């Protein structure tokens, strides 16, 4: 990381020139990276802020730095939502496929009512890659059952219940079909206005 831009006066000795050139080249090579924004600026200058993990650009008036894009510029987040509605039975629900390779970050379940399901009387969830033929949860969490590293448990009204894949969630091929498989066990009360939101990272091609 470097943010030094050294000016050298005419007549300086060669060692001073060499040092100035080296520090300046290091700055260019690291794209002005540092824990804060540089202080030696020109309009439209880019820098990498290692604290905020953002590539930033100086504005046209050379008066402020603005966020341009995340450091991982080839990775962008996307959200795919399914409005399931009232859940009363076993069912399978497809998320819209993505036209780029993806990593699945998590799935949020949101209902407008709190559930009070019990052992043997719940809905369980599995996220399956139908294209690759594998599951993203090592075991199915539910509205009562909690799976280590994945999550689960009863839903709280208007609060996201996050389920985190613990296998087969990275490097998923473009246009893969991902299915949320919901299984009703016993006689749990219906879940009203259920929405499932899958959060993904789209990878560069």
SEZARO-820001 format. One record per residue (C-alpha): residue number from 1; residue in one letter; x, y, z. Coordinates in Angstrom, 2 decimals, always signed. Example, Ala and Ser with C-alpha at 12.3 -4.5 7.8 and 13.67 -1.06 7.14 Angstrom:
2
   num   residuo         u         v         w
     1         A    +12.30     -4.50     +7.80
     2         S    +13.67     -1.06     +7.14
END
This chain:
205
   num   residuo         u         v         w
     1         X     +0.00     +0.00     +0.00
     2         X     +1.32     +3.46     -0.86
     3         X     -0.02     +6.98     -1.18
     4         X     +3.13     +8.99     -1.73
     5         X     +3.49    +11.30     -4.71
     6         X     +6.87    +12.97     -4.40
     7         X     +7.91    +16.07     -6.31
     8         X    +11.65    +16.56     -6.80
     9         X    +13.36    +19.86     -7.51
    10         X    +15.65    +20.29    -10.45
    11         X    +19.24    +19.65     -9.48
    12         X    +18.49    +17.02     -6.85
    13         X    +21.00    +14.22     -6.58
    14         X    +20.32    +10.96     -8.36
    15         X    +19.57     +9.08     -5.12
    16         X    +16.74    +11.50     -4.34
    17         X    +15.32    +11.05     -7.83
    18         X    +15.55     +7.27     -7.48
    19         X    +13.75     +7.27     -4.12
    20         X    +11.03     +9.60     -5.38
    21         X    +10.49     +7.53     -8.50
    22         X    +10.24     +4.31     -6.51
    23         X     +7.68     +5.66     -4.04
    24         X     +5.63     +7.17     -6.86
    25         X     +5.64     +3.91     -8.82
    26         X     +4.58     +2.04     -5.67
    27         X     +1.67     +4.44     -5.30
    28         X     +0.55     +3.92     -8.89
    29         X     +0.98     +0.15     -8.65
    30         X     -1.14     -0.06     -5.48
    31         X     -3.74     +2.39     -6.85
    32         X     -3.24     +4.85     -4.01
    33         X     -4.34     +2.21     -1.52
    34         X     -4.42     +3.02     +2.17
    35         X     -6.52     +2.98     +5.33
    36         X     -7.85     +6.45     +4.53
    37         X     -8.21     +8.63     +1.46
    38         X     -5.02    +10.25     +0.10
    39         X     -4.35    +13.92     +0.70
    40         X     -2.45    +14.64     -2.52
    41         X     -5.29    +14.68     -5.04
    42         X     -6.38    +15.64     -8.54
    43         X     -9.85    +15.50    -10.10
    44         X    -11.01    +11.99    -11.13
    45         X     -8.17    +10.30     -9.23
    46         X     -9.01     +6.77     -8.03
    47         X     -7.88     +5.23     -4.77
    48         X     -8.53     +2.03     -2.82
    49         X     -9.70     +2.58     +0.74
    50         X     -8.66     -0.54     +2.64
    51         X    -10.81     +0.35     +5.65
    52         X    -14.12     +0.58     +3.80
    53         X    -13.06     -1.91     +1.08
    54         X    -14.18     +0.55     -1.58
    55         X    -12.61     +1.91     -4.73
    56         X    -13.18     +5.65     -4.55
    57         X    -12.93     +8.45     -7.09
    58         X    -12.17    +12.13     -6.63
    59         X    -14.96    +14.35     -7.94
    60         X    -14.66    +16.79    -10.86
    61         X    -14.25    +19.75     -8.52
    62         X    -11.40    +17.95     -6.72
    63         X    -13.17    +18.62     -3.43
    64         X    -14.25    +15.18     -2.20
    65         X    -13.82    +11.43     -2.65
    66         X    -16.87     +9.39     -3.65
    67         X    -17.44     +5.63     -3.53
    68         X    -17.17     +4.08     -6.99
    69         X    -17.53     +0.32     -6.42
    70         X    -16.52     -2.41     -3.94
    71         X    -12.95     -3.67     -4.01
    72         X    -14.27     -7.06     -5.16
    73         X    -15.64     -5.39     -8.27
    74         X    -16.20     -8.69    -10.07
    75         X    -18.59     -9.77     -7.33
    76         X    -22.01     -8.19     -6.98
    77         X    -24.88     -9.06     -4.68
    78         X    -28.35     -9.93     -5.86
    79         X    -31.57    -10.95     -4.14
    80         X    -34.09    -13.42     -5.55
    81         X    -37.44    -13.48     -3.80
    82         X    -40.36    -15.91     -3.80
    83         X    -43.71    -14.81     -2.36
    84         X    -45.03    -18.17     -1.13
    85         X    -48.12    -16.80     +0.57
    86         X    -49.93    -18.94     +3.12
    87         X    -47.97    -22.13     +3.72
    88         X    -50.21    -25.05     +4.61
    89         X    -48.67    -28.06     +2.85
    90         X    -45.53    -29.59     +1.44
    91         X    -44.33    -27.82     -1.72
    92         X    -41.35    -26.98     -3.94
    93         X    -40.55    -23.42     -5.03
    94         X    -38.04    -22.32     -7.68
    95         X    -35.85    -19.24     -7.40
    96         X    -35.28    -17.37    -10.68
    97         X    -31.98    -18.59    -12.21
    98         X    -29.06    -16.20    -12.54
    99         X    -27.28    -15.69    -15.85
   100         X    -23.86    -15.66    -14.13
   101         X    -22.07    -18.12    -11.83
   102         X    -23.04    -17.46     -8.21
   103         X    -22.29    -18.16     -4.57
   104         X    -25.36    -18.52     -2.36
   105         X    -24.90    -16.46     +0.80
   106         X    -28.13    -17.13     +2.69
   107         X    -31.90    -17.55     +2.53
   108         X    -34.19    -15.35     +4.61
   109         X    -37.68    -16.50     +5.61
   110         X    -40.15    -13.78     +6.55
   111         X    -43.75    -14.12     +7.77
   112         X    -46.22    -11.62     +9.14
   113         X    -47.03    -13.91    +12.09
   114         X    -45.02    -15.60    +14.81
   115         X    -45.04    -19.40    +14.78
   116         X    -45.16    -21.71    +17.81
   117         X    -44.34    -25.03    +16.20
   118         X    -43.10    -28.00    +18.20
   119         X    -41.05    -31.15    +17.69
   120         X    -42.80    -33.34    +15.12
   121         X    -45.11    -30.52    +14.10
   122         X    -43.23    -28.11    +11.86
   123         X    -42.23    -27.14     +8.35
   124         X    -38.68    -28.03     +7.29
   125         X    -36.65    -26.45     +4.51
   126         X    -34.03    -27.71     +2.09
   127         X    -32.31    -25.67     -0.60
   128         X    -31.45    -27.95     -3.51
   129         X    -29.46    -27.32     -6.66
   130         X    -31.61    -29.22     -9.13
   131         X    -29.09    -28.76    -11.92
   132         X    -26.14    -30.21    -10.00
   133         X    -28.24    -32.63     -7.96
   134         X    -27.04    -31.61     -4.51
   135         X    -28.30    -29.95     -1.32
   136         X    -26.95    -26.73     +0.15
   137         X    -27.99    -27.60     +3.73
   138         X    -26.35    -30.64     +5.30
   139         X    -29.66    -31.32     +7.08
   140         X    -33.07    -29.68     +6.82
   141         X    -33.72    -26.90     +9.35
   142         X    -37.29    -26.19    +10.31
   143         X    -39.66    -23.92    +12.15
   144         X    -38.67    -25.86    +15.27
   145         X    -35.53    -27.79    +14.35
   146         X    -32.21    -25.94    +14.35
   147         X    -29.25    -27.25    +12.36
   148         X    -25.77    -26.23    +13.46
   149         X    -24.17    -23.80    +11.03
   150         X    -27.44    -23.40     +9.12
   151         X    -30.03    -22.05    +11.54
   152         X    -33.73    -22.63    +12.06
   153         X    -36.36    -22.31    +14.75
   154         X    -39.74    -20.68    +15.07
   155         X    -40.40    -17.55    +13.04
   156         X    -40.94    -14.15    +14.61
   157         X    -43.44    -11.86    +12.92
   158         X    -41.90     -9.44    +10.40
   159         X    -38.38    -10.61    +11.23
   160         X    -36.01    -12.40     +8.89
   161         X    -35.07    -15.95     +9.90
   162         X    -31.74    -16.53     +8.15
   163         X    -30.69    -19.95     +6.90
   164         X    -27.03    -20.22     +5.86
   165         X    -25.87    -22.92     +3.40
   166         X    -23.06    -25.05     +4.81
   167         X    -22.18    -27.06     +1.69
   168         X    -22.21    -26.85     -2.13
   169         X    -22.94    -23.12     -2.03
   170         X    -20.02    -21.68     -4.03
   171         X    -19.19    -21.75     -7.71
   172         X    -22.73    -22.62     -8.76
   173         X    -22.95    -22.62    -12.55
   174         X    -24.86    -19.95    -14.45
   175         X    -28.53    -20.73    -15.09
   176         X    -28.60    -23.38    -12.36
   177         X    -32.07    -24.06    -10.98
   178         X    -32.26    -23.73     -7.19
   179         X    -35.34    -25.04     -5.45
   180         X    -36.60    -24.40     -1.93
   181         X    -38.15    -27.66     -0.83
   182         X    -40.61    -27.31     +2.05
   183         X    -41.88    -30.36     +3.90
   184         X    -44.80    -30.40     +6.32
   185         X    -44.33    -32.74     +9.26
   186         X    -47.22    -33.49    +11.63
   187         X    -49.84    -30.79    +12.03
   188         X    -48.19    -27.39    +12.38
   189         X    -50.29    -24.26    +12.14
   190         X    -50.23    -22.58     +8.75
   191         X    -47.65    -19.87     +8.12
   192         X    -49.24    -16.72     +6.69
   193         X    -47.71    -14.49     +4.02
   194         X    -44.41    -16.33     +3.87
   195         X    -41.65    -14.87     +1.69
   196         X    -38.31    -16.51     +0.92
   197         X    -35.38    -14.34     -0.20
   198         X    -32.16    -15.90     -1.49
   199         X    -29.07    -13.69     -1.30
   200         X    -26.33    -14.45     -3.81
   201         X    -23.00    -13.12     -5.02
   202         X    -22.74    -12.96     -8.80
   203         X    -19.26    -13.86     -9.99
   204         X    -17.34    -12.26    -12.83
   205         X    -17.11    -14.12    -16.09
END
